[in-house]
Amino acid sequence: MSFDTRAFRQALGCFPTGVAVITTAGDGADHKGITVNSFTSVSLDPPLVLWCIDRKSDRFTAFMKASAYTISLLGTVHEDVSSRLAKQGAHSLDGIDLIHTKLGPPALADALAIFECESEAVHQGGDHAILVGRVVRFAKREAGAPLVFFQGRYGALASGE
């Protein structure tokens, strides 16, 4: 019996997720970014988060070598940025409104929340690597609707106000 990976992926798509951009500092101003929907909290004490990256990604090596990275949680205004950084070969942050962080990797200027992370651990996860980051600083905006990914499409949460 063969395993239907396409049907499996479609079933996974029934779980709505938030969307984040992970950035790391490259040589000089050659920062790299990637869109992920695999971000989650791990621990409050110590403050740990995780995200996953495909081993086939052209940014895999850069993030494996990174001692630090920044996680920017995206709002609905970031759909174009998310789409751009989700593609192979589209890792440049040129033209994206960024802010500097104390840790080094830039963050999206208008992100809903920003987490500056030092690399804590990397675990094997099949065709992906699981990166665990220790949060050393964070910031959050008071308003903004989160960008959501569901069944292969972007969306937003209905406001409860």
C-alpha positions as CSV (number, residue, x, y, z in Angstrom):
1,M,0.0,0.0,0.0
2,S,1.5,3.4,-1.0
3,F,1.1,6.5,1.1
4,D,-0.6,9.4,-0.7
5,T,1.6,12.4,0.1
6,R,-0.6,14.8,-1.8
7,A,-3.7,13.8,0.1
8,F,-1.7,13.9,3.3
9,R,-0.6,17.5,2.5
10,Q,-4.2,18.5,1.7
11,A,-5.4,17.0,5.0
12,L,-2.7,19.0,6.9
13,G,-4.0,22.1,5.1
14,C,-7.2,21.7,7.1
15,F,-5.4,23.1,10.1
16,P,-5.2,26.9,9.8
17,T,-1.9,28.4,10.8
18,G,-0.4,31.8,11.3
19,V,2.4,33.0,9.0
20,A,5.8,34.2,10.0
21,V,9.0,35.4,8.2
22,I,12.3,34.3,9.7
23,T,15.4,36.4,8.9
24,T,19.0,35.9,9.5
25,A,22.0,38.2,9.0
26,G,24.2,37.4,6.1
27,D,27.6,38.8,5.1
28,G,27.3,42.6,5.1
29,A,23.8,43.6,4.1
30,D,23.0,40.1,2.6
31,H,20.3,39.2,5.0
32,K,18.1,36.3,4.1
33,G,14.4,35.7,4.8
34,I,12.0,32.8,4.5
35,T,8.2,32.4,5.0
36,V,7.1,29.7,7.4
37,N,3.8,28.5,8.9
38,S,5.5,26.1,11.3
39,F,6.2,28.5,14.1
40,T,5.1,27.5,17.6
41,S,6.0,28.1,21.3
42,V,7.9,25.4,23.1
43,S,8.6,26.6,26.6
44,L,8.0,29.7,28.8
45,D,11.0,28.9,31.1
46,P,13.3,29.0,29.4
47,P,11.6,31.0,26.6
48,L,11.9,28.7,23.6
49,V,10.1,28.7,20.2
50,L,10.5,26.4,17.1
51,W,10.1,26.5,13.4
52,C,10.9,24.1,10.6
53,I,12.8,24.4,7.3
54,D,12.8,22.0,4.3
55,R,16.2,20.5,3.7
56,K,15.7,21.2,-0.1
57,S,15.3,25.0,0.6
58,D,18.0,27.1,-1.0
59,R,18.2,28.9,2.3
60,F,18.7,25.7,4.4
61,T,22.5,26.2,4.8
62,A,22.2,29.8,5.7
63,F,19.8,29.1,8.6
64,M,21.8,26.0,9.7
65,K,24.9,28.1,10.1
66,A,23.0,31.0,11.7
67,S,23.7,31.6,15.4
68,A,20.7,33.9,15.6
69,Y,17.5,34.7,13.7
70,T,14.5,37.0,14.0
71,I,10.9,35.8,13.8
72,S,8.3,38.3,12.5
73,L,4.7,37.3,12.9
74,L,2.8,38.6,9.9
75,G,-0.4,40.6,9.6
76,T,-2.8,40.7,6.7
77,V,-0.8,43.6,5.3
78,H,2.1,41.2,4.7
79,E,0.6,38.8,2.1
80,D,2.8,40.1,-0.7
81,V,6.0,39.8,1.5
82,S,4.9,36.3,2.6
83,S,4.3,35.1,-1.0
84,R,7.6,36.5,-2.2
85,L,9.7,34.9,0.6
86,A,7.9,31.6,0.2
87,K,9.5,31.0,-3.2
88,Q,12.8,29.4,-4.0
89,G,15.4,32.0,-4.9
90,A,13.4,34.9,-3.4
91,H,15.3,35.3,-0.2
92,S,16.4,38.9,-0.6
93,L,14.9,41.4,1.8
94,D,15.5,44.3,-0.6
95,G,12.5,46.6,-0.8
96,I,10.9,45.3,2.5
97,D,10.5,47.8,5.3
98,L,12.9,46.4,8.0
99,I,14.1,47.5,11.5
100,H,17.4,46.7,13.0
101,T,17.5,44.4,16.1
102,K,20.1,44.3,18.9
103,L,20.8,40.6,18.0
104,G,21.6,41.4,14.4
105,P,19.1,39.9,12.0
106,P,16.5,42.5,10.9
107,A,12.8,42.2,11.5
108,L,9.7,43.4,9.6
109,A,9.0,46.9,10.6
110,D,5.3,46.5,11.0
111,A,5.1,42.9,12.2
112,L,2.5,41.9,14.8
113,A,5.2,40.5,17.0
114,I,8.9,40.1,16.8
115,F,11.1,37.5,18.5
116,E,14.9,37.8,18.5
117,C,16.3,34.3,19.0
118,E,19.6,32.7,19.5
119,S,19.9,29.2,18.0
120,E,19.3,26.7,20.8
121,A,19.1,23.3,19.0
122,V,18.4,21.7,15.7
123,H,16.6,18.3,15.4
124,Q,16.0,16.0,12.6
125,G,12.5,15.8,11.3
126,G,12.3,13.7,8.1
127,D,12.7,16.0,5.1
128,H,12.8,19.1,7.4
129,A,15.0,20.3,10.2
130,I,13.4,21.6,13.4
131,L,15.1,24.7,14.7
132,V,14.6,25.6,18.4
133,G,15.4,29.2,19.3
134,R,15.9,30.8,22.7
135,V,14.1,34.1,22.8
136,V,16.3,36.9,24.1
137,R,14.0,39.8,23.2
138,F,10.5,40.3,21.9
139,A,8.1,43.1,21.0
140,K,4.4,43.1,20.1
141,R,2.1,45.6,18.5
142,E,-1.2,46.5,20.1
143,A,-3.3,46.1,17.0
144,G,-3.4,44.3,13.7
145,A,-5.1,41.3,12.1
146,P,-3.0,38.1,11.7
147,L,-2.3,36.6,8.3
148,V,-3.6,33.1,8.2
149,F,-2.9,30.2,5.9
150,F,-5.6,27.6,5.3
151,Q,-6.1,25.0,2.5
152,G,-3.4,26.5,0.4
153,R,-4.7,30.1,0.6
154,Y,-4.2,33.2,2.7
155,G,-7.0,34.5,4.8
156,A,-7.7,36.5,8.0
157,L,-9.5,35.8,11.2
158,A,-13.0,37.4,11.6
159,S,-12.8,40.2,14.1
160,G,-14.6,39.5,17.4
161,E,-15.1,43.2,18.2
